[in-house]
Amino acid sequence: MRARSYTSQGIVLVRKSYSEADRIVVIFTKKYGKVSFIAKGVRRLNSKKRGSLEVFSHLKFSAARGKSLDILTEVEIINSFSEIRKDLKKVAIAYFIVEVLGRLTREDEKNERLFKLLLNYLKGLKKETNLKRYRKKYIFEVLTLLGFWPKAKPMPTPDATLREVVERELSSARVGKKILS
């Protein structure tokens, strides 16, 4: 249970426009797991939070409990992963990484190990050169950590296994495969 107002670190998984000036943002937090927020007025040109809420940005935030969604009150970027954003192939992998985590987790399920795994994979992506292998390794590690695959058993077809667990094709997976081929 979260207090009336709280602070944590998180990584932005999804952002969606909502009403004229607001945005709904899904953040995988270190302390609370996946949480949906509303960022009031963030789509206005003079909003200070506007550039902070980009997908796969690592940030520190403050929020207040709302009636349906919690409200983001302050946002500070820890790492925007600007090096990744300059490389289209790495951007595709980063989107894949956050989409997989978003599909495999539910709201308010705390998992600090999963947060650390996500952060380490985004940080490691800066220097990674073999992106296909990196992507498959991530699938194996996330499915193992969440208990969908035994640790000792090799995973011959990570994409097929992921598709089976999620029960659908991920949109970023299709894009990533085309870019990496």
C-alpha positions as CSV (number, residue, x, y, z in Angstrom):
1,M,0.0,0.0,0.0
2,R,1.4,3.4,-1.0
3,A,1.1,6.4,1.2
4,R,-0.9,9.5,0.2
5,S,2.2,11.0,-1.4
6,Y,5.4,9.0,-2.2
7,T,8.7,9.0,-4.1
8,S,10.5,6.3,-6.0
9,Q,12.6,5.6,-9.0
10,G,11.2,4.1,-12.2
11,I,11.5,3.4,-15.9
12,V,8.8,4.6,-18.3
13,L,7.2,1.7,-20.1
14,V,4.3,3.4,-21.9
15,R,2.9,6.8,-22.4
16,K,-0.5,7.7,-23.9
17,S,-2.1,11.0,-24.7
18,Y,-5.2,11.7,-22.5
19,S,-7.5,14.6,-22.8
20,E,-6.3,17.9,-24.2
21,A,-3.1,18.4,-22.1
22,D,-2.6,15.3,-20.0
23,R,-0.9,12.0,-20.5
24,I,-1.2,8.6,-18.9
25,V,2.2,7.1,-18.1
26,V,3.0,3.6,-17.0
27,I,6.2,3.3,-15.0
28,F,7.9,0.3,-13.6
29,T,9.0,1.5,-10.2
30,K,11.7,0.2,-7.9
31,K,9.4,0.2,-4.8
32,Y,5.9,-0.6,-6.1
33,G,6.2,-2.5,-9.5
34,K,4.2,-1.4,-12.5
35,V,2.1,1.7,-11.7
36,S,-0.1,3.9,-14.0
37,F,0.0,7.6,-13.4
38,I,-1.7,10.7,-14.9
39,A,0.7,13.5,-15.7
40,K,-1.5,16.6,-15.6
41,G,-0.7,19.3,-18.2
42,V,2.4,17.6,-19.5
43,R,1.4,18.0,-23.2
44,R,1.4,21.8,-22.8
45,L,4.4,23.5,-24.5
46,N,5.5,25.2,-21.2
47,S,5.4,22.0,-19.1
48,K,8.6,21.3,-17.1
49,K,7.8,17.5,-17.1
50,R,7.3,17.3,-20.9
51,G,10.7,16.0,-21.9
52,S,11.1,13.8,-18.8
53,L,8.4,11.3,-19.6
54,E,9.8,9.5,-22.6
55,V,9.6,5.8,-23.0
56,F,12.6,3.9,-21.4
57,S,13.8,7.0,-19.4
58,H,15.0,6.2,-15.9
59,L,13.7,8.8,-13.5
60,K,13.0,9.8,-9.9
61,F,9.5,10.9,-9.3
62,S,7.0,12.1,-6.7
63,A,3.4,11.2,-6.9
64,A,0.1,11.7,-5.0
65,R,-2.7,9.3,-4.6
66,G,-5.6,10.0,-6.9
67,K,-9.2,8.7,-7.1
68,S,-8.5,6.3,-10.0
69,L,-4.9,7.0,-11.1
70,D,-2.1,8.4,-9.0
71,I,-0.9,11.9,-10.1
72,L,2.7,12.6,-11.0
73,T,3.8,15.8,-9.1
74,E,7.5,15.9,-9.8
75,V,9.8,14.2,-12.2
76,E,13.6,14.3,-12.4
77,I,15.6,12.4,-15.1
78,I,18.3,10.1,-13.8
79,N,19.2,8.7,-17.3
80,S,17.5,9.4,-20.6
81,F,19.7,6.9,-22.4
82,S,20.5,9.5,-25.1
83,E,23.3,7.2,-26.5
84,I,20.7,4.6,-27.3
85,R,18.3,7.1,-28.8
86,K,20.9,7.9,-31.5
87,D,20.9,4.4,-32.9
88,L,17.7,3.1,-34.5
89,K,18.5,-0.6,-33.9
90,K,19.2,0.0,-30.2
91,V,16.0,2.1,-29.9
92,A,14.1,-0.9,-31.3
93,I,15.7,-3.2,-28.8
94,A,15.0,-0.8,-25.9
95,Y,11.3,-0.5,-26.9
96,F,11.2,-4.3,-27.1
97,I,12.7,-4.6,-23.6
98,V,10.1,-2.3,-22.0
99,E,7.2,-3.8,-24.0
100,V,8.1,-7.3,-22.9
101,L,8.3,-6.2,-19.2
102,G,5.0,-4.4,-19.5
103,R,3.2,-7.4,-21.0
104,L,4.6,-9.9,-18.5
105,T,3.8,-7.9,-15.3
106,R,0.6,-6.7,-13.6
107,E,0.0,-3.4,-11.7
108,D,1.3,-3.1,-8.2
109,E,3.4,-6.3,-8.1
110,K,6.7,-5.2,-6.5
111,N,9.8,-6.9,-7.9
112,E,13.1,-5.1,-7.2
113,R,15.1,-7.8,-9.0
114,L,13.1,-7.2,-12.2
115,F,13.6,-3.5,-11.9
116,K,17.4,-4.1,-11.6
117,L,17.3,-6.5,-14.6
118,L,15.5,-3.9,-16.7
119,L,17.8,-1.1,-15.7
120,N,20.9,-3.3,-16.3
121,Y,19.7,-4.3,-19.8
122,L,19.1,-0.7,-20.8
123,K,22.5,0.4,-19.5
124,G,24.2,-2.5,-21.2
125,L,22.5,-1.7,-24.5
126,K,24.8,1.4,-24.8
127,K,27.9,-0.8,-25.5
128,E,26.3,-3.9,-26.9
129,T,27.2,-4.9,-30.5
130,N,25.4,-8.2,-31.0
131,L,21.8,-7.1,-30.6
132,K,20.2,-10.3,-31.7
133,R,22.0,-12.3,-29.0
134,Y,21.3,-9.6,-26.4
135,R,17.6,-9.6,-27.2
136,K,17.4,-13.4,-26.8
137,K,19.4,-13.3,-23.6
138,Y,17.0,-10.7,-22.2
139,I,14.0,-12.9,-23.1
140,F,15.6,-15.9,-21.3
141,E,16.5,-13.9,-18.2
142,V,13.1,-12.2,-17.8
143,L,11.1,-15.4,-18.3
144,T,13.4,-17.2,-15.9
145,L,13.1,-14.4,-13.3
146,L,9.3,-14.4,-13.5
147,G,9.1,-18.2,-13.2
148,F,7.9,-18.9,-16.8
149,W,11.0,-20.9,-17.6
150,P,13.3,-23.2,-15.5
151,K,16.8,-21.7,-14.8
152,A,18.8,-24.7,-15.8
153,K,17.0,-25.5,-19.0
154,P,18.2,-23.9,-22.3
155,M,15.7,-22.0,-24.3
156,P,16.1,-23.1,-28.0
157,T,13.6,-20.5,-29.5
158,P,13.2,-17.5,-27.2
159,D,10.9,-15.6,-29.5
160,A,8.5,-18.6,-29.8
161,T,8.6,-19.1,-26.0
162,L,7.8,-15.5,-25.4
163,R,5.0,-15.5,-27.9
164,E,3.6,-18.6,-26.1
165,V,3.7,-16.9,-22.7
166,V,2.3,-13.6,-23.8
167,E,-0.2,-15.3,-26.1
168,R,0.4,-12.7,-28.9
169,E,3.0,-11.2,-31.1
170,L,4.6,-8.1,-29.6
171,S,4.5,-5.0,-31.9
172,S,8.1,-4.0,-31.1
173,A,9.3,-7.5,-31.8
174,R,8.1,-7.3,-35.4
175,V,9.8,-4.0,-35.9
176,G,13.0,-5.1,-34.1
177,K,13.3,-8.3,-36.2
178,K,13.0,-6.3,-39.5
179,I,15.6,-3.7,-38.3
180,L,18.0,-6.4,-37.1
181,S,17.8,-8.5,-40.2
